[in-house]
């Protein structure tokens, strides 16, 4: 243990130096891959971490996410990288954890608690016969009071201007004194870069050193994936019980509570099925079969933003209602087969509702083109289908809410990595340019996307011309987009290209990524 503490503390110091060298004044790209390789390598040689199959899979996921940052360099790939890093650390250091949500919380706690963890590890360090613990022992009586004092100095400074003035002067005097004493350290190194190094040191320590109090592992160990029948006398009051008491009063607290809840559920699901059948019938007639309004008369903006948002909310609420009724002993009730059948029918009808959402979004894309929000509607609808599928498994196989959170978390993480494989900005630009004659073409939106779209837009810069004929024949009256003039669009494009050239020449090979390299090659930029 003591040898491992020495190893982790040395690795943390090296990691802080690497962090400072590869991220200072650089863009996030190839340097993230370097940092990931370092963190994974140190974790592999950490004797406290078991090299299980879970460890290997999430290590691969973290490497894939880092590679996608280098290849696509998009905001989505960066989000995928951060999530993958949190999951890799969480599942590596706390391998009894089963849910991605708990893994993320465990990693966050480990990073936040790094001062306490580092203090404990430092007390275990031995250099020959020399031990650091006796030196650190007096500090534990000083560190916490200092933190508390600084917190209240900030509070009191905000409450009293005179106190703030004296506190500020006191802080300036301390800064000057430290500068005079340690000024030789900053002759060739700025104070800002030193703070950057400290940040890297703290982050690296939080990623490499396991938090000694495995609180989330202990909490999650009490969660089961299988529903168990519980006797009423042992029933523990929960949030669900309190909500039910509000609506049903004392009736559910009697001996016939289960039967009463069953009758309420039967009535609810029967009524909801009839209601949703009516809504789906209207959608199938008007939207699927096109027997209603003409396409050119439809206000797609209102239908998508208002109608779709309401439908998606209703689907999420539907899943919550099903989870509520099938949270406990109702799963084991002798007459629950009828209730489960009604719930399954309602889930199927909600899937039909999701198909209507897809059709609405497809019509909107057909008229207005492709944007991130419209892609987001498709993704969210897909997640709803997955959610309903897992709720179906929960109902038919008597699973718990923890099971739903666990399985959906894993699926969402896989989808996040999968969607990060696609260069969405370029896909949007290519689609809208290819369909310029049939959509409400919006060049302002295309020019608002990331730099990686510049070669495609530059190749088609003549297509930015906003003539009246560029609005497709399907565009509804009264919904013509307001755009910049042709000259303004061309000027903005040239400015964007100029800004990219300036940015590209300022960074080193540490900021290398495939998209910037392709753009530099296209525009003939050489370093």
N, C-alpha and C positions, 0 to 999 in steps of 0.2 A: 504493500500500500504506500509506504513512504517513498520507495523508488518510483512508483507510478506518479506520485504527487510531484516529484522532481521533474519527471518527464513532461507532465501536462503543463506545469508552470513555465518550463523552458520553451515548450511548443507555443504557449500563449505569447511569450515575449517575441519569439520569431514571427508568429502570426501578426502581431501588432506592427512589426517592422515591414513585413510583406504588404500588409494592408495599406500602410502609409506610402510605400513605394509605388504600388500599382494603381491606386485609386486617386492620388492627389492630382488635381487639375486634369483628370481624364474622364472620358465618357464610359458608361457601363457597357462593356462588350467582352473582348477577349480576357480582360482582367478578371471578370467574374468566373470564367472557366478556370483560370489559374488558382483563384482563391478556393473554389470548390474542390479542386484536386488536392490542395493542401489540407483542407478540413477533412476530407474523406480519408486521406492517407494517414493523418494523425489519429483519426478515430479507429482505423483498422488496427493500428499498433497499440491502441489503448486496451490494456488487459482487463479493464472493468466492463468493457462492451463485448457482449456475446455476438459472434459472427453468424447469426442465424440466417435463414432464407429471407426473413422479413428485412433484415439489415441489408442484404444484397439487393433486393428488389428496390428498396427506397434509395439506396446508393446509386443504382442505375437510373432511377427516376430523376435524381438530383443532377447527375451528369448529363442526361438528355435535356433537361431544362436549361442547363448552362450552355450546351451546344446550340440550342434553339435561339438563345439570346445572341450568340455569335452569327448564326445563319439569318434569322429574321429581324432581330433587333427591334422588336415592337413592344408596346406597353403590355400587351397580353403575355408575351414571352417573359418579360420581367416579372409580372405577377406570378406566372407559373414558376419562375425561378425561386422567388421568395417563399411561396407556399411549399415547394419541394424541399427547400433548405430546412424550413421549420419541421416538416414531417420527418425528414431524414434524422435530424437531431433528436426529435421526440421519440421515434420508434427505436433509435439506436441506443439511447441512454436509459429508456424505460420500456423494455421489450414486453412486459406483461400488458401494456396498454393496447387496446383493441380498436379504438375509435380515432379517426383523424382529428376530430374536434378536441379531444382530450390531449392528443399528442401536441397540437399547436399550443394549447394552454400550458402544458408542461414545459415546452421549450421557452415560451414567453416568461414563465416564472423563473426558469433557469437563468435566462439572460438578465432579468431584473435583479435576481438575488446574487449576482456574481460577486459583489463586495463581500457578503457574508461567506460565500463558498470559497473565494480566494483567500480570505483570512484563515479559514479552517485548513485549507491546503497548505498555506505558508507555515502554519504551526506544525505541520508534519514533515517539513523539509529538514534534511540532515546533510551536512557536508563534512564527511569524515565523522569525527566525534563532536563536531560543532552543531548545536541545535538552535533553531530560530525561535522556538516556542517561548522561552523565557523572556526574550526581547519583546515579543508581541503581546504577552500577557497584560502589561499595564495599559496598552493601547485600547483594549476592549472597554476600559472604563472611560475612555475619552471620545471615541469615535461617535457613538450614538448620541451622547449629550451635545456634541458639536453639530451634528445633523439637525437635531431638534432646535438648537439655538439659531442656526442659519434660517430654518423654516420660519421661525417666529420673527426674526429680523425682517424678512421679506413681508410678512403680514403687517407688522407694526409700521414699516416704511410706507406701505400703501394707505395706512390709516392716519398718519401724521407727517406733514411735510417737513417740519423741523427735524423730527427724528430721522427722516429719510436723508436730509442734508448731512447730518452728523454721521450716519451710517455710510453714506457714499464717500465722505472724506476719509473715514476710517479705512474703508476698502481700498481707496486710492493710495493711502500711505502704505498699506500692507503690500500692494502690488509694486510700488516703487522699491520698497525694501527687498522684496524677492527678486526684482529685476537687477538690483545692485549686487546681490549675493550670487545669483545664478545667471547673471547677464552673459557670462562667457559661453553658456550653452546656446544662446540665440544669436551669436555673431553671424553664423552662416545658416541658421535655421529660424524661421519666423515662429512667433508665438502661436499663430493660427495653425501652423503645421504640427507643432507640438501637441496642440489640443486634438488635432486630427489623428495623431499617433495614439493618444490616450483613448480616443473613441474606438480605434481599431483594436487596441489592447483589450478594452472592456468587452467588445463584441466577440472577439476571438475566444476570450476566456469563457464567455457565456455559451459559446457553441461547443467548446471542447471539454469543459469541466462539469461533471454531473453534479446537480444540486443534491446535497446529502439527504434532504428530507423529501422522500418520494411520496408527497401528499396526494397527487393525482392518481398514482397507481393504487394507493389504498382506497381512495374514494371509488374508483371505477371497478375495483374488485367486488363491490357490493351489487353491481348491476348485472342482471341476467338477460340473456337473449330469448329465453323461453318463458312463457307465461306459466305461473303456478297458481293453482286454486288456493285461496285463502279463506279461512273461516271468518265470519263477521266479527266475532269477538276479538280477533287479532288484527282487524283491519286498521291500518294506520291512516289518519286523516292526511289528505293531500290537497293540492290546489284544485284538482278535479272535483274532489268531494265538496269543497267550499263553493265552487261554481254551481255544482248540482244543487246544493242546499238553497242557493239564492233563487233558482228557478222552480224547484220542486218543493221547497219548504220541508216540513217534517215528514212528508209521506215516505221519502226514501230512507229515512232513518228507522222505519219500523221493520218488523220481521219480514214483511212482504216487499222489502226494498228491491230485491232482484227482479221479482215479477213486475213490479211497478215500472222499473227502468226498462224492462223488456217491452212492455206495452207502449211506453213513450217512444222507444226506438222504432217499433213497428209503425206507429202512426207517422213519425217523422220521416222515415225512409219511404213510406208509401206516398205521402204528400210530395216529398222532394222528387221522387221518380216521375210523378204525374206532371209536376211543374217543369222539370227538365225535359220531359218528352214533348211538351208543348213548345218549349224554346227550340229544341233540336228540330222539330217538325217545321217551324218557321224558317230556320237556317237552311235546312235541306231544300225546301221549296224555293226560297228567294235567292239563296247564296249558291248552293250546290248545283241546282238545276237551272238557275238563272231565269226563273219565271217571274221575277219581280221587276225592280227598277232597271232601266237601261244603264249600261256601264258609264256612259258619258254624263248621266244625271246623278251619279253617286258621289257624295262628299266623302272621299276615302280618308281624309285627314281626321274628320270627326269620328268615322266608323272605327278606324284603327286605334286612335289614341284613347277615345272614350270607351267604345265597345270592348276592345281587346283587353284593356286594363281591368275593366269590370269582370270580364269572363275569367281572366287568369286569377283574379282575387277570389272569385267564386270557386275555382278549382282547388286553390290552396285551402280555402275554408272548408270545402267538402272533405278533403283529406283529414283536416283537424277534427271534424265531426265524427268521421269513421274511427279515427284513433281514440277519440273520447269514449264512444259507446263500447268499443272492443278493448278497453284498457284492463279489464279484470275478469271477474267471475262470470260475466255475461257470455264469455267464450265457452264456458263449460255448462251453460244452462241447457236442460234437456230439450227445450223447444227452440234453440238458437238457430237451427237449420234454416227456418223461414227468414229470420232476420239476416243471416249471412247471404242468402239468395238475393234479398232486396238490396243489400249493400253492394254485392257484386254487380247487379244490374245498374245501380247508380254509378258505379265506377266505369262501367262500359259506356254509359251515356255521357259521362264526363270526358271520356276519350273521344267520343263523337264531337263534343263541344270543342275539344282541342283541334280536331281536324278543321272545324269552322274557323278557328283562329289562324291556322296555316293558310286557308284559302283567302281570308281577308288580307293577310300579310302579302300573299302572292299577288293579289290584285293591286295592292298599294305599290309594290315594287314594280309591277308592270306599268303603272302610270307615272310614278315619281322616281323610279330608279332605286339603286341599292345604297343603303347607308348603314352605319353601325347600329342605329336604333332598330331598324327593320331586321337586321341580322339578330339583334338581341331578342326580339320577339320570338323568332324561330328557336333560338337556344332555350329561352325560358319555357316555351311550349314543350320542347323536347324533355326538359327537366321535369315538367309536370307529368308527362307520360311515364317517365321512369319512376317518379314518386308514386303515381297511382299503381304501377306494377308492383312495387315493393309493399304498398299498403295492402294489395290483394294477397300477397304472400303472408303478410302479418295476420290478416283475417282468417285465411284458410289454414295456416299452419300454427296459429296461436303464438305469435311472436310479440315481443315487447317493443316499447317506444325506443329503447336503447338499440335494439336490432335495426330499426328504421334509420336512426341517426348514423349508425355504423356503416350499413350497406350503402346508403345514399352518399355519405362522405367519401367512401372509396370510389364510387362511380363518378362523382363530380370531379375528383382529382384526376382520374383517367381522362375524362372529357376535357379538362383544362389543358392537359398535356397534348391531347389530340388536336384541339382547336389552335394551340400554339404552333402547330406544324404549318398552318396556312398563313400566307402573307396577305392579310385581309385588306390592307390599304391598297395594294396593287390590284387585288381582285375587284374591289369596288370601282376603282378608276377605269379598269379595262371594261367592266360590264357597262358602266354608264356611257363611256365613249362609244362602245359598240352598238348601243341602243339609243343613241342621241336623237334619232329621228322619230322615235316612238314614245319618249318619256319627257317629262318636264325637266329638261336638262339644267343642272345647277353647277356651273363652273366655279362659283365661289366656294361651294362645299368641297369640290375636288382640290382646290388650291389650299384648303385648310387642313388637308391630310398631311402625313409625315413626309420627310424629304425623300424617302425611298420611292415615292411616286413620280418624282421629277423627270426621270428619263422617259417614262411613258407619256406624261403630259407634254414634254418638250417635243417628242416625236409627232404628237397630234395637236400642236399648238394652234393650228388653223381651225381646229374643231371647237376651240373656245369661243369662236364668233357666235354672238347671241342674236341671230336673225329671228324674225317671227316664225319662219318655217321650222325652226329647230324644236319648237314645242309640238309634241306629237298630237295626232288627231284625237287621241283618247283623253287628252287633258280636259277635265271638266271646266265649264265656264266659271269665271270668277276666281280661279285658282292659279293664275299665271304667276310665276315666281318673279320677284324683283331682283335684278342682278346688277353688277358693276358694268360699266361700259367696256367695249372691246379693248380700247387703249389701256384702261386701268387693269384689265385682266392680263394683258401682255406684259405690262410694267411689273405687276406683282410676280409673275412667273420669272422674269429676269432677276428681280430682287431676291427671290427665293434661291435661285441658282447661285447668285453672288454670295449670299449668306452661307450656303453650304460650302462653297469653296473656301471661304474664310475659316469656317469651323473645322473643316477637314485638315487644313494646313497647320492648325494650332496643336493638334493632339499627336501622340506617338503611336507606336505599334501596339501598345497596350489597349488602345481604343479600337483596334481593328475589328471590323465585322464585314460580312459578305456583302450586305446591302450598300454600305458606304464605298466599299472597294469597287463594286459594279458601277456605282454612280460616278466615282472618280475616273474610272476607265472610260465611261461613256462621254464625259465632258472633257477628257484629256488632261486631267489634273495629275501632276507628278510632284512627288516630294523629293 
